[in-house]
Amino acid sequence: MPSDQERILARAAREIDPGQIVNLGIGLPTRLFHYLPKEMEVLVHSENGVLGCQLLTEGSEPDLEMIDSGGAYISTRPGASVFDSALSFAMIRRSRVDVTFMGAFEVDQQGNLANWKIPGKFSPGIGGAMELAQKVKKLVVLCSHNDKHGNPKILKQCRLPLTAPRCVSRIITEKAVMEVTETGLQVVDIAEGLDVDALRDATEADLIIDEHRLGRF
């Protein structure tokens, strides 16, 4: 049986279409590299200034100057380009990135995102997420459904400072895939072995669920 994170990542990979420019945020989203079909033509963008990232080949020595935005060593695919962060963010601001995947501390039923905390706490600042959340065509949140204390992370309204308002397109957790719509969170898929009542109990936000149309993952 897959772990919770494996379930999230395998489902998230289905959100990517061939030919897209894809940004992978720090943390769990960077592991999507491992779930992309090798034959799929996509360009992975890193906001520190790389277009065409890929994983290091097993056994190869890393280029110590080639890292992603999270500081992990990467390599590049044929046709990749490297540039400064100003040009990288110009791409983002012109909406040249098709989809970005981000983690979250909180996300709510209006599509508001909070994926940073007050500076001085043990977490990163807002960083490039502020730009990505406002300008990328599609933002998919990948996160656990509840925090380590069991509290819901999918809320009626975010309580932490926002990264950006009404920016989230989809939320993928180990329990469900939820689409942000004008009327609320529409559940698209539910995890195998989980029933609707258990999903509602684990979620603070109001959920729109049509059990006849639910997929499983």
Biotite code that builds the C-alpha atoms (Angstrom):
import biotite.structure as struc

atoms = struc.array([
    struc.Atom([0.000, 0.000, 0.000], chain_id="A", res_id=1, res_name="MET", atom_name="CA", element="C"),
    struc.Atom([1.426, 3.439, -0.904], chain_id="A", res_id=2, res_name="PRO", atom_name="CA", element="C"),
    struc.Atom([2.305, 5.910, 1.828], chain_id="A", res_id=3, res_name="SER", atom_name="CA", element="C"),
    struc.Atom([0.271, 9.109, 2.152], chain_id="A", res_id=4, res_name="ASP", atom_name="CA", element="C"),
    struc.Atom([2.939, 11.129, 0.350], chain_id="A", res_id=5, res_name="GLN", atom_name="CA", element="C"),
    struc.Atom([3.254, 8.558, -2.431], chain_id="A", res_id=6, res_name="GLU", atom_name="CA", element="C"),
    struc.Atom([-0.518, 8.661, -2.920], chain_id="A", res_id=7, res_name="ARG", atom_name="CA", element="C"),
    struc.Atom([-0.444, 12.466, -3.177], chain_id="A", res_id=8, res_name="ILE", atom_name="CA", element="C"),
    struc.Atom([2.462, 12.524, -5.633], chain_id="A", res_id=9, res_name="LEU", atom_name="CA", element="C"),
    struc.Atom([1.132, 9.783, -7.897], chain_id="A", res_id=10, res_name="ALA", atom_name="CA", element="C"),
    struc.Atom([-2.201, 11.608, -8.158], chain_id="A", res_id=11, res_name="ARG", atom_name="CA", element="C"),
    struc.Atom([-0.516, 14.994, -8.645], chain_id="A", res_id=12, res_name="ALA", atom_name="CA", element="C"),
    struc.Atom([1.444, 13.709, -11.647], chain_id="A", res_id=13, res_name="ALA", atom_name="CA", element="C"),
    struc.Atom([-1.880, 13.267, -13.462], chain_id="A", res_id=14, res_name="ARG", atom_name="CA", element="C"),
    struc.Atom([-2.359, 17.057, -13.354], chain_id="A", res_id=15, res_name="GLU", atom_name="CA", element="C"),
    struc.Atom([0.552, 17.596, -15.783], chain_id="A", res_id=16, res_name="ILE", atom_name="CA", element="C"),
    struc.Atom([0.072, 17.616, -19.554], chain_id="A", res_id=17, res_name="ASP", atom_name="CA", element="C"),
    struc.Atom([2.784, 17.098, -22.195], chain_id="A", res_id=18, res_name="PRO", atom_name="CA", element="C"),
    struc.Atom([4.376, 20.322, -23.399], chain_id="A", res_id=19, res_name="GLY", atom_name="CA", element="C"),
    struc.Atom([3.751, 22.280, -20.223], chain_id="A", res_id=20, res_name="GLN", atom_name="CA", element="C"),
    struc.Atom([6.195, 24.435, -18.269], chain_id="A", res_id=21, res_name="ILE", atom_name="CA", element="C"),
    struc.Atom([5.925, 23.168, -14.683], chain_id="A", res_id=22, res_name="VAL", atom_name="CA", element="C"),
    struc.Atom([7.201, 24.734, -11.469], chain_id="A", res_id=23, res_name="ASN", atom_name="CA", element="C"),
    struc.Atom([7.805, 22.491, -8.445], chain_id="A", res_id=24, res_name="LEU", atom_name="CA", element="C"),
    struc.Atom([7.770, 24.223, -5.075], chain_id="A", res_id=25, res_name="GLY", atom_name="CA", element="C"),
    struc.Atom([10.065, 23.488, -2.151], chain_id="A", res_id=26, res_name="ILE", atom_name="CA", element="C"),
    struc.Atom([9.379, 20.332, -0.139], chain_id="A", res_id=27, res_name="GLY", atom_name="CA", element="C"),
    struc.Atom([6.973, 17.619, -1.242], chain_id="A", res_id=28, res_name="LEU", atom_name="CA", element="C"),
    struc.Atom([6.355, 19.044, -4.753], chain_id="A", res_id=29, res_name="PRO", atom_name="CA", element="C"),
    struc.Atom([10.024, 18.648, -5.756], chain_id="A", res_id=30, res_name="THR", atom_name="CA", element="C"),
    struc.Atom([9.559, 14.876, -5.403], chain_id="A", res_id=31, res_name="ARG", atom_name="CA", element="C"),
    struc.Atom([7.179, 14.966, -8.383], chain_id="A", res_id=32, res_name="LEU", atom_name="CA", element="C"),
    struc.Atom([10.330, 14.521, -10.501], chain_id="A", res_id=33, res_name="PHE", atom_name="CA", element="C"),
    struc.Atom([10.154, 10.824, -9.599], chain_id="A", res_id=34, res_name="HIS", atom_name="CA", element="C"),
    struc.Atom([6.558, 10.465, -10.810], chain_id="A", res_id=35, res_name="TYR", atom_name="CA", element="C"),
    struc.Atom([6.797, 12.089, -14.234], chain_id="A", res_id=36, res_name="LEU", atom_name="CA", element="C"),
    struc.Atom([6.710, 9.533, -17.075], chain_id="A", res_id=37, res_name="PRO", atom_name="CA", element="C"),
    struc.Atom([10.121, 9.476, -18.747], chain_id="A", res_id=38, res_name="LYS", atom_name="CA", element="C"),
    struc.Atom([8.564, 9.822, -22.179], chain_id="A", res_id=39, res_name="GLU", atom_name="CA", element="C"),
    struc.Atom([6.521, 12.910, -21.209], chain_id="A", res_id=40, res_name="MET", atom_name="CA", element="C"),
    struc.Atom([7.833, 16.135, -22.744], chain_id="A", res_id=41, res_name="GLU", atom_name="CA", element="C"),
    struc.Atom([7.656, 18.779, -20.032], chain_id="A", res_id=42, res_name="VAL", atom_name="CA", element="C"),
    struc.Atom([9.997, 21.577, -19.001], chain_id="A", res_id=43, res_name="LEU", atom_name="CA", element="C"),
    struc.Atom([10.495, 21.865, -15.251], chain_id="A", res_id=44, res_name="VAL", atom_name="CA", element="C"),
    struc.Atom([11.125, 25.445, -14.131], chain_id="A", res_id=45, res_name="HIS", atom_name="CA", element="C"),
    struc.Atom([13.020, 26.456, -11.005], chain_id="A", res_id=46, res_name="SER", atom_name="CA", element="C"),
    struc.Atom([12.636, 30.073, -9.922], chain_id="A", res_id=47, res_name="GLU", atom_name="CA", element="C"),
    struc.Atom([16.320, 30.459, -9.122], chain_id="A", res_id=48, res_name="ASN", atom_name="CA", element="C"),
    struc.Atom([16.899, 30.392, -12.897], chain_id="A", res_id=49, res_name="GLY", atom_name="CA", element="C"),
    struc.Atom([16.688, 27.008, -14.646], chain_id="A", res_id=50, res_name="VAL", atom_name="CA", element="C"),
    struc.Atom([14.269, 25.818, -17.325], chain_id="A", res_id=51, res_name="LEU", atom_name="CA", element="C"),
    struc.Atom([14.579, 22.137, -18.183], chain_id="A", res_id=52, res_name="GLY", atom_name="CA", element="C"),
    struc.Atom([15.552, 20.626, -14.816], chain_id="A", res_id=53, res_name="CYS", atom_name="CA", element="C"),
    struc.Atom([15.773, 16.903, -14.348], chain_id="A", res_id=54, res_name="GLN", atom_name="CA", element="C"),
    struc.Atom([17.013, 14.455, -11.747], chain_id="A", res_id=55, res_name="LEU", atom_name="CA", element="C"),
    struc.Atom([20.652, 13.549, -11.513], chain_id="A", res_id=56, res_name="LEU", atom_name="CA", element="C"),
    struc.Atom([21.465, 10.298, -13.270], chain_id="A", res_id=57, res_name="THR", atom_name="CA", element="C"),
    struc.Atom([22.181, 7.597, -10.703], chain_id="A", res_id=58, res_name="GLU", atom_name="CA", element="C"),
    struc.Atom([25.901, 7.453, -9.942], chain_id="A", res_id=59, res_name="GLY", atom_name="CA", element="C"),
    struc.Atom([26.716, 10.754, -11.656], chain_id="A", res_id=60, res_name="SER", atom_name="CA", element="C"),
    struc.Atom([28.677, 13.491, -9.894], chain_id="A", res_id=61, res_name="GLU", atom_name="CA", element="C"),
    struc.Atom([26.624, 16.630, -9.187], chain_id="A", res_id=62, res_name="PRO", atom_name="CA", element="C"),
    struc.Atom([27.558, 19.997, -10.605], chain_id="A", res_id=63, res_name="ASP", atom_name="CA", element="C"),
    struc.Atom([27.952, 21.972, -7.379], chain_id="A", res_id=64, res_name="LEU", atom_name="CA", element="C"),
    struc.Atom([26.577, 25.092, -9.074], chain_id="A", res_id=65, res_name="GLU", atom_name="CA", element="C"),
    struc.Atom([23.424, 23.398, -10.388], chain_id="A", res_id=66, res_name="MET", atom_name="CA", element="C"),
    struc.Atom([20.648, 23.325, -7.782], chain_id="A", res_id=67, res_name="ILE", atom_name="CA", element="C"),
    struc.Atom([16.907, 23.786, -7.650], chain_id="A", res_id=68, res_name="ASP", atom_name="CA", element="C"),
    struc.Atom([15.106, 26.411, -5.548], chain_id="A", res_id=69, res_name="SER", atom_name="CA", element="C"),
    struc.Atom([15.226, 24.110, -2.524], chain_id="A", res_id=70, res_name="GLY", atom_name="CA", element="C"),
    struc.Atom([18.996, 23.666, -2.742], chain_id="A", res_id=71, res_name="GLY", atom_name="CA", element="C"),
    struc.Atom([18.926, 20.086, -4.091], chain_id="A", res_id=72, res_name="ALA", atom_name="CA", element="C"),
    struc.Atom([21.361, 19.099, -6.834], chain_id="A", res_id=73, res_name="TYR", atom_name="CA", element="C"),
    struc.Atom([19.823, 18.672, -10.273], chain_id="A", res_id=74, res_name="ILE", atom_name="CA", element="C"),
    struc.Atom([20.900, 18.131, -13.848], chain_id="A", res_id=75, res_name="SER", atom_name="CA", element="C"),
    struc.Atom([19.447, 19.522, -17.057], chain_id="A", res_id=76, res_name="THR", atom_name="CA", element="C"),
    struc.Atom([17.804, 17.910, -20.055], chain_id="A", res_id=77, res_name="ARG", atom_name="CA", element="C"),
    struc.Atom([18.821, 18.641, -23.675], chain_id="A", res_id=78, res_name="PRO", atom_name="CA", element="C"),
    struc.Atom([17.642, 22.109, -24.655], chain_id="A", res_id=79, res_name="GLY", atom_name="CA", element="C"),
    struc.Atom([17.615, 23.429, -21.088], chain_id="A", res_id=80, res_name="ALA", atom_name="CA", element="C"),
    struc.Atom([18.566, 27.009, -20.306], chain_id="A", res_id=81, res_name="SER", atom_name="CA", element="C"),
    struc.Atom([20.060, 28.755, -17.277], chain_id="A", res_id=82, res_name="VAL", atom_name="CA", element="C"),
    struc.Atom([19.504, 32.439, -16.492], chain_id="A", res_id=83, res_name="PHE", atom_name="CA", element="C"),
    struc.Atom([19.385, 34.899, -13.629], chain_id="A", res_id=84, res_name="ASP", atom_name="CA", element="C"),
    struc.Atom([16.502, 35.092, -11.171], chain_id="A", res_id=85, res_name="SER", atom_name="CA", element="C"),
    struc.Atom([15.290, 38.404, -12.633], chain_id="A", res_id=86, res_name="ALA", atom_name="CA", element="C"),
    struc.Atom([14.574, 36.714, -15.964], chain_id="A", res_id=87, res_name="LEU", atom_name="CA", element="C"),
    struc.Atom([13.088, 33.723, -14.150], chain_id="A", res_id=88, res_name="SER", atom_name="CA", element="C"),
    struc.Atom([10.599, 35.934, -12.353], chain_id="A", res_id=89, res_name="PHE", atom_name="CA", element="C"),
    struc.Atom([9.875, 37.853, -15.544], chain_id="A", res_id=90, res_name="ALA", atom_name="CA", element="C"),
    struc.Atom([8.700, 34.517, -16.960], chain_id="A", res_id=91, res_name="MET", atom_name="CA", element="C"),
    struc.Atom([6.473, 34.028, -13.931], chain_id="A", res_id=92, res_name="ILE", atom_name="CA", element="C"),
    struc.Atom([5.042, 37.555, -14.027], chain_id="A", res_id=93, res_name="ARG", atom_name="CA", element="C"),
    struc.Atom([4.222, 37.196, -17.735], chain_id="A", res_id=94, res_name="ARG", atom_name="CA", element="C"),
    struc.Atom([2.326, 33.957, -16.935], chain_id="A", res_id=95, res_name="SER", atom_name="CA", element="C"),
    struc.Atom([4.691, 31.821, -19.010], chain_id="A", res_id=96, res_name="ARG", atom_name="CA", element="C"),
    struc.Atom([4.568, 29.025, -16.411], chain_id="A", res_id=97, res_name="VAL", atom_name="CA", element="C"),
    struc.Atom([1.588, 26.715, -16.953], chain_id="A", res_id=98, res_name="ASP", atom_name="CA", element="C"),
    struc.Atom([1.253, 25.049, -13.564], chain_id="A", res_id=99, res_name="VAL", atom_name="CA", element="C"),
    struc.Atom([2.922, 25.245, -10.169], chain_id="A", res_id=100, res_name="THR", atom_name="CA", element="C"),
    struc.Atom([2.738, 22.780, -7.298], chain_id="A", res_id=101, res_name="PHE", atom_name="CA", element="C"),
    struc.Atom([3.084, 24.123, -3.751], chain_id="A", res_id=102, res_name="MET", atom_name="CA", element="C"),
    struc.Atom([2.789, 22.931, -0.191], chain_id="A", res_id=103, res_name="GLY", atom_name="CA", element="C"),
    struc.Atom([0.503, 24.629, 2.321], chain_id="A", res_id=104, res_name="ALA", atom_name="CA", element="C"),
    struc.Atom([0.052, 25.201, 6.018], chain_id="A", res_id=105, res_name="PHE", atom_name="CA", element="C"),
    struc.Atom([-3.562, 26.193, 5.309], chain_id="A", res_id=106, res_name="GLU", atom_name="CA", element="C"),
    struc.Atom([-5.842, 26.480, 2.291], chain_id="A", res_id=107, res_name="VAL", atom_name="CA", element="C"),
    struc.Atom([-9.502, 27.444, 2.380], chain_id="A", res_id=108, res_name="ASP", atom_name="CA", element="C"),
    struc.Atom([-12.703, 26.969, 0.430], chain_id="A", res_id=109, res_name="GLN", atom_name="CA", element="C"),
    struc.Atom([-12.286, 30.296, -1.395], chain_id="A", res_id=110, res_name="GLN", atom_name="CA", element="C"),
    struc.Atom([-8.917, 29.167, -2.774], chain_id="A", res_id=111, res_name="GLY", atom_name="CA", element="C"),
    struc.Atom([-6.878, 31.365, -0.416], chain_id="A", res_id=112, res_name="ASN", atom_name="CA", element="C"),
    struc.Atom([-3.396, 30.009, 0.307], chain_id="A", res_id=113, res_name="LEU", atom_name="CA", element="C"),
    struc.Atom([-1.167, 30.298, 3.385], chain_id="A", res_id=114, res_name="ALA", atom_name="CA", element="C"),
    struc.Atom([2.138, 28.503, 2.883], chain_id="A", res_id=115, res_name="ASN", atom_name="CA", element="C"),
    struc.Atom([4.428, 30.616, 5.037], chain_id="A", res_id=116, res_name="TRP", atom_name="CA", element="C"),
    struc.Atom([4.467, 31.784, 8.639], chain_id="A", res_id=117, res_name="LYS", atom_name="CA", element="C"),
    struc.Atom([5.516, 34.910, 10.485], chain_id="A", res_id=118, res_name="ILE", atom_name="CA", element="C"),
    struc.Atom([9.297, 35.503, 10.138], chain_id="A", res_id=119, res_name="PRO", atom_name="CA", element="C"),
    struc.Atom([11.206, 34.340, 13.182], chain_id="A", res_id=120, res_name="GLY", atom_name="CA", element="C"),
    struc.Atom([9.252, 31.105, 13.438], chain_id="A", res_id=121, res_name="LYS", atom_name="CA", element="C"),
    struc.Atom([10.777, 27.805, 12.317], chain_id="A", res_id=122, res_name="PHE", atom_name="CA", element="C"),
    struc.Atom([9.652, 28.044, 8.697], chain_id="A", res_id=123, res_name="SER", atom_name="CA", element="C"),
    struc.Atom([10.730, 29.873, 5.546], chain_id="A", res_id=124, res_name="PRO", atom_name="CA", element="C"),
    struc.Atom([9.480, 33.307, 4.584], chain_id="A", res_id=125, res_name="GLY", atom_name="CA", element="C"),
    struc.Atom([7.091, 33.964, 1.720], chain_id="A", res_id=126, res_name="ILE", atom_name="CA", element="C"),
    struc.Atom([9.802, 33.892, -0.985], chain_id="A", res_id=127, res_name="GLY", atom_name="CA", element="C"),
    struc.Atom([8.914, 33.363, -4.624], chain_id="A", res_id=128, res_name="GLY", atom_name="CA", element="C"),
    struc.Atom([5.594, 31.743, -3.733], chain_id="A", res_id=129, res_name="ALA", atom_name="CA", element="C"),
    struc.Atom([4.031, 35.204, -3.608], chain_id="A", res_id=130, res_name="MET", atom_name="CA", element="C"),
    struc.Atom([4.751, 35.772, -7.314], chain_id="A", res_id=131, res_name="GLU", atom_name="CA", element="C"),
    struc.Atom([3.949, 32.231, -8.426], chain_id="A", res_id=132, res_name="LEU", atom_name="CA", element="C"),
    struc.Atom([0.610, 32.190, -6.612], chain_id="A", res_id=133, res_name="ALA", atom_name="CA", element="C"),
    struc.Atom([-0.543, 35.358, -8.345], chain_id="A", res_id=134, res_name="GLN", atom_name="CA", element="C"),
    struc.Atom([0.712, 34.808, -11.882], chain_id="A", res_id=135, res_name="LYS", atom_name="CA", element="C"),
    struc.Atom([0.881, 31.096, -12.756], chain_id="A", res_id=136, res_name="VAL", atom_name="CA", element="C"),
    struc.Atom([-2.093, 29.820, -14.753], chain_id="A", res_id=137, res_name="LYS", atom_name="CA", element="C"),
    struc.Atom([-2.839, 26.866, -12.462], chain_id="A", res_id=138, res_name="LYS", atom_name="CA", element="C"),
    struc.Atom([-1.813, 26.349, -8.824], chain_id="A", res_id=139, res_name="LEU", atom_name="CA", element="C"),
    struc.Atom([-2.129, 22.884, -7.294], chain_id="A", res_id=140, res_name="VAL", atom_name="CA", element="C"),
    struc.Atom([-1.636, 22.508, -3.541], chain_id="A", res_id=141, res_name="VAL", atom_name="CA", element="C"),
    struc.Atom([-0.050, 19.274, -2.282], chain_id="A", res_id=142, res_name="LEU", atom_name="CA", element="C"),
    struc.Atom([-0.332, 18.804, 1.470], chain_id="A", res_id=143, res_name="CYS", atom_name="CA", element="C"),
    struc.Atom([-1.457, 16.499, 4.231], chain_id="A", res_id=144, res_name="SER", atom_name="CA", element="C"),
    struc.Atom([-5.164, 16.766, 4.989], chain_id="A", res_id=145, res_name="HIS", atom_name="CA", element="C"),
    struc.Atom([-4.505, 17.411, 8.683], chain_id="A", res_id=146, res_name="ASN", atom_name="CA", element="C"),
    struc.Atom([-1.538, 18.741, 10.638], chain_id="A", res_id=147, res_name="ASP", atom_name="CA", element="C"),
    struc.Atom([0.589, 16.666, 13.023], chain_id="A", res_id=148, res_name="LYS", atom_name="CA", element="C"),
    struc.Atom([-1.916, 17.349, 15.806], chain_id="A", res_id=149, res_name="HIS", atom_name="CA", element="C"),
    struc.Atom([-4.843, 16.132, 13.703], chain_id="A", res_id=150, res_name="GLY", atom_name="CA", element="C"),
    struc.Atom([-6.248, 19.617, 13.057], chain_id="A", res_id=151, res_name="ASN", atom_name="CA", element="C"),
    struc.Atom([-7.749, 20.254, 9.604], chain_id="A", res_id=152, res_name="PRO", atom_name="CA", element="C"),
    struc.Atom([-5.628, 22.176, 7.095], chain_id="A", res_id=153, res_name="LYS", atom_name="CA", element="C"),
    struc.Atom([-8.521, 22.551, 4.626], chain_id="A", res_id=154, res_name="ILE", atom_name="CA", element="C"),
    struc.Atom([-10.447, 25.388, 6.248], chain_id="A", res_id=155, res_name="LEU", atom_name="CA", element="C"),
    struc.Atom([-13.469, 27.605, 5.837], chain_id="A", res_id=156, res_name="LYS", atom_name="CA", element="C"),
    struc.Atom([-11.091, 30.591, 6.050], chain_id="A", res_id=157, res_name="GLN", atom_name="CA", element="C"),
    struc.Atom([-7.313, 30.767, 6.448], chain_id="A", res_id=158, res_name="CYS", atom_name="CA", element="C"),
    struc.Atom([-6.026, 32.056, 9.770], chain_id="A", res_id=159, res_name="ARG", atom_name="CA", element="C"),
    struc.Atom([-2.344, 32.507, 8.885], chain_id="A", res_id=160, res_name="LEU", atom_name="CA", element="C"),
    struc.Atom([-1.042, 35.393, 6.729], chain_id="A", res_id=161, res_name="PRO", atom_name="CA", element="C"),
    struc.Atom([-1.959, 34.752, 3.094], chain_id="A", res_id=162, res_name="LEU", atom_name="CA", element="C"),
    struc.Atom([0.537, 33.990, 0.373], chain_id="A", res_id=163, res_name="THR", atom_name="CA", element="C"),
    struc.Atom([-2.112, 35.185, -2.102], chain_id="A", res_id=164, res_name="ALA", atom_name="CA", element="C"),
    struc.Atom([-5.916, 35.357, -2.184], chain_id="A", res_id=165, res_name="PRO", atom_name="CA", element="C"),
    struc.Atom([-8.121, 33.154, -4.379], chain_id="A", res_id=166, res_name="ARG", atom_name="CA", element="C"),
    struc.Atom([-5.189, 31.632, -6.227], chain_id="A", res_id=167, res_name="CYS", atom_name="CA", element="C"),
    struc.Atom([-5.603, 27.860, -5.739], chain_id="A", res_id=168, res_name="VAL", atom_name="CA", element="C"),
    struc.Atom([-7.083, 25.738, -8.519], chain_id="A", res_id=169, res_name="SER", atom_name="CA", element="C"),
    struc.Atom([-6.897, 22.275, -6.947], chain_id="A", res_id=170, res_name="ARG", atom_name="CA", element="C"),
    struc.Atom([-5.976, 20.707, -3.608], chain_id="A", res_id=171, res_name="ILE", atom_name="CA", element="C"),
    struc.Atom([-4.548, 17.196, -3.428], chain_id="A", res_id=172, res_name="ILE", atom_name="CA", element="C"),
    struc.Atom([-4.184, 15.488, -0.061], chain_id="A", res_id=173, res_name="THR", atom_name="CA", element="C"),
    struc.Atom([-3.862, 11.836, 0.916], chain_id="A", res_id=174, res_name="GLU", atom_name="CA", element="C"),
    struc.Atom([-7.642, 11.816, 1.439], chain_id="A", res_id=175, res_name="LYS", atom_name="CA", element="C"),
    struc.Atom([-9.104, 13.691, -1.511], chain_id="A", res_id=176, res_name="ALA", atom_name="CA", element="C"),
    struc.Atom([-8.720, 15.820, -4.629], chain_id="A", res_id=177, res_name="VAL", atom_name="CA", element="C"),
    struc.Atom([-10.731, 19.035, -4.390], chain_id="A", res_id=178, res_name="MET", atom_name="CA", element="C"),
    struc.Atom([-11.479, 21.582, -7.117], chain_id="A", res_id=179, res_name="GLU", atom_name="CA", element="C"),
    struc.Atom([-11.903, 25.214, -6.065], chain_id="A", res_id=180, res_name="VAL", atom_name="CA", element="C"),
    struc.Atom([-15.117, 26.495, -7.675], chain_id="A", res_id=181, res_name="THR", atom_name="CA", element="C"),
    struc.Atom([-17.197, 29.654, -7.324], chain_id="A", res_id=182, res_name="GLU", atom_name="CA", element="C"),
    struc.Atom([-19.575, 27.782, -5.030], chain_id="A", res_id=183, res_name="THR", atom_name="CA", element="C"),
    struc.Atom([-16.950, 26.035, -2.882], chain_id="A", res_id=184, res_name="GLY", atom_name="CA", element="C"),
    struc.Atom([-14.751, 22.939, -2.802], chain_id="A", res_id=185, res_name="LEU", atom_name="CA", element="C"),
    struc.Atom([-15.942, 20.253, -5.201], chain_id="A", res_id=186, res_name="GLN", atom_name="CA", element="C"),
    struc.Atom([-14.545, 16.822, -4.334], chain_id="A", res_id=187, res_name="VAL", atom_name="CA", element="C"),
    struc.Atom([-13.297, 15.201, -7.539], chain_id="A", res_id=188, res_name="VAL", atom_name="CA", element="C"),
    struc.Atom([-11.617, 12.066, -6.153], chain_id="A", res_id=189, res_name="ASP", atom_name="CA", element="C"),
    struc.Atom([-11.558, 10.349, -2.774], chain_id="A", res_id=190, res_name="ILE", atom_name="CA", element="C"),
    struc.Atom([-8.899, 7.962, -1.500], chain_id="A", res_id=191, res_name="ALA", atom_name="CA", element="C"),
    struc.Atom([-9.483, 4.224, -1.787], chain_id="A", res_id=192, res_name="GLU", atom_name="CA", element="C"),
    struc.Atom([-11.009, 2.845, 1.398], chain_id="A", res_id=193, res_name="GLY", atom_name="CA", element="C"),
    struc.Atom([-12.208, 6.232, 2.695], chain_id="A", res_id=194, res_name="LEU", atom_name="CA", element="C"),
    struc.Atom([-15.900, 7.032, 2.956], chain_id="A", res_id=195, res_name="ASP", atom_name="CA", element="C"),
    struc.Atom([-17.537, 10.425, 2.512], chain_id="A", res_id=196, res_name="VAL", atom_name="CA", element="C"),
    struc.Atom([-18.485, 10.824, 6.182], chain_id="A", res_id=197, res_name="ASP", atom_name="CA", element="C"),
    struc.Atom([-14.876, 10.264, 7.292], chain_id="A", res_id=198, res_name="ALA", atom_name="CA", element="C"),
    struc.Atom([-13.687, 12.850, 4.755], chain_id="A", res_id=199, res_name="LEU", atom_name="CA", element="C"),
    struc.Atom([-16.168, 15.432, 6.030], chain_id="A", res_id=200, res_name="ARG", atom_name="CA", element="C"),
    struc.Atom([-15.122, 14.725, 9.638], chain_id="A", res_id=201, res_name="ASP", atom_name="CA", element="C"),
    struc.Atom([-11.466, 15.405, 8.737], chain_id="A", res_id=202, res_name="ALA", atom_name="CA", element="C"),
    struc.Atom([-12.261, 18.688, 6.954], chain_id="A", res_id=203, res_name="THR", atom_name="CA", element="C"),
    struc.Atom([-13.319, 22.068, 8.335], chain_id="A", res_id=204, res_name="GLU", atom_name="CA", element="C"),
    struc.Atom([-14.278, 23.493, 4.937], chain_id="A", res_id=205, res_name="ALA", atom_name="CA", element="C"),
    struc.Atom([-17.679, 22.780, 3.423], chain_id="A", res_id=206, res_name="ASP", atom_name="CA", element="C"),
    struc.Atom([-17.410, 20.116, 0.735], chain_id="A", res_id=207, res_name="LEU", atom_name="CA", element="C"),
    struc.Atom([-19.556, 19.640, -2.353], chain_id="A", res_id=208, res_name="ILE", atom_name="CA", element="C"),
    struc.Atom([-19.777, 15.905, -3.012], chain_id="A", res_id=209, res_name="ILE", atom_name="CA", element="C"),
    struc.Atom([-21.644, 14.022, -5.728], chain_id="A", res_id=210, res_name="ASP", atom_name="CA", element="C"),
    struc.Atom([-21.079, 10.402, -4.736], chain_id="A", res_id=211, res_name="GLU", atom_name="CA", element="C"),
    struc.Atom([-22.181, 9.158, -8.164], chain_id="A", res_id=212, res_name="HIS", atom_name="CA", element="C"),
    struc.Atom([-19.313, 11.044, -9.859], chain_id="A", res_id=213, res_name="ARG", atom_name="CA", element="C"),
    struc.Atom([-16.517, 10.472, -7.361], chain_id="A", res_id=214, res_name="LEU", atom_name="CA", element="C"),
    struc.Atom([-13.292, 8.986, -8.644], chain_id="A", res_id=215, res_name="GLY", atom_name="CA", element="C"),
    struc.Atom([-10.899, 6.914, -6.527], chain_id="A", res_id=216, res_name="ARG", atom_name="CA", element="C"),
    struc.Atom([-7.125, 7.176, -6.259], chain_id="A", res_id=217, res_name="PHE", atom_name="CA", element="C"),
])
